[in-house]
Amino acid sequence: MIAVIQRCKSASVEINGKVHNEVGQGLLVLLGIKKGDTETNIHKLSQKLLDLRIFDDDKGVMNLSVKDIKGELLIISQFTLCADNGKSGNRPSYINAEVPEKSEPMYQYFLKHTKENYFADKVKDGVFGADMQVKLINDGPVTIILDK
C-alpha cells in the first residue's frame, strides 16, 4: 500500500464536471493498493496518516498531526501509484496494483477504518474507478510518500 500525502489549504474532487467532495485545511491522500496488501497494512497506514506530524505548531515547527488541528482528509484511490516503470521502455506496468475486485473493498475499508479512528464527517472520498479531476492548494508545499 502506498500513499502520497499532501498537506493542503483546500482540495476537491470533481466527477463529470461536478464537485463530488471538497475539504478545507488538512490532507489530500492519494492511495494505491498493491497485490498482497492486507487489513494490517490498512490499519498501519491509516494510523500513520492520522498521527503524521506535518502541520506547524505556534512556533512554526511541523509538530502537529491532522488530528491535532482537527483538519479534514480527502482520500482518493489511485492505482497508478503502484506503477512499475521497469529498467527499459516508457510504458509503466501496473502488474503490482491489486485487481479492482479486491482493491475497491480494501479502499472502502481504509475509509471506514480512518473514519472510525477520527471524525467521520472530516473524512471525504472520491469514487473508486471514476475519471476524477483533483484540485489542490498544497500548503508549503508539503508532500510525503508512505509505503507500508
N, C-alpha and C positions, 0 to 999 in steps of 0.2 A: 504494500500500500504506500502510495506516495501522495504528498500534499504540497502544493505551492500556496503559501500563506502570505497574504499581502495586507499590511495594516492600511486601513482606509479611513478617509473622512466621510466617504459615501460610496456606495456601489449599487448597481441594479442589473437585472437580467431581463431582457426583452425576448418575446417569442411572437413571431408573426407581427412585428411592429407594435406590440402592446407590452407594457411593463407587467411582468409576472410577479416579481418581488423586488424590493429595494431595502437597503439598510443605510443607517447613518454611520457614526463613528463605530469602528470595530474591525472585523476581519472579513476579507474575501478569501474563501478557501476553494481551490481547485483540487479535486480529489480523484486520483486514479487507483483503480483496484486491479491488482495483479493476480495471476494464477497462483493458487496456493495460499492466498490471504485467508485469515480465519477471524472468528469473533475476537480472539485475543489481540490481533492486530488492530481491530476496530477500537477495542477498549483502550489500548495503549495510545493510539494516535489521537483519539477523541480527548483523553485526559491531558495529553501533552499540549494539544491545541488550546484547551481551556486554561492551562497553567502557564503557558509560554509568556514570559515577561518581556514584552516588546513595546509597552506603552510607557511614556515618560511620567516620572513622578514629579513632585513640585520642585525638584532640583534639576530637572531636565535629563535625568538618568533613566534609561529603559529598565524599569524595575517593577512595573505593574502588568498584570495579566488582563485579558479581556473581561474576566470575572471582576477584577478589582475596579475597573472603570465602568462596569455594567454596560459594556458595548454589545453590539449586535454582530451576528455571523450570517454570511451568505455563503452557503456551501453548494458548489456546482460539481456535478460528475463530469470528468474529462478523461476519457480513455487514452487520449494521445499522450498523456504524461508517461504512459508505460511503453513508449516507443523505444525500439532498439534501432539505433542508427547504423550499426554494423561498422565494419572496417572499410568497406568499399560501397560504392553506389550512393545514390542520393534519395532513394525512396525508403522511408522508415518502415520497419516491420512492427506490427502490433501483436505479434505472437505471444508476448508476455502479458498482454491485457486479458483479464478474465472475460469469458463469454457473457453476453448480455443477460442470459437466463440466470446466471449466478451473480453477476455484478450488480444488477438492479436491486435484488433483495438485500445485498450487502450495503449498498448505498443507502437504502431506506433504513436499514438497521443502524448505520452510522448516524443518520439524522435523529432517529428515535433515541439512541443512547446519549447523544450530545444534548438533546432536549431534556432528557431525564436527569442529567447532571448539571444543568444550567437552567435558565428561564426559557421555557418552551417558546414563548412568544418572541424571544430575541433571536431564535434560530430559524433562518429562512432558507429556501431551496430553489433550485432550478427544476427543470423537467428532464428526467433521465431520457437520453437518446434524442432529445429535441435539438433543432438547429437554433442555438441561442446566441444573442448578442449581449456581451457583458460589458458594462461600463464601470469605470473605476476612477476615483480620485485617490491615488496612492499617497499615503501620508508619510513623508520622509524623503524619499521613498524607503520603505522597509519591506523587504521580501525575504522570506525564509522558506527553505525546502526541507521537509521532513520525509524520511523514507523508513518506514517501520516494517 
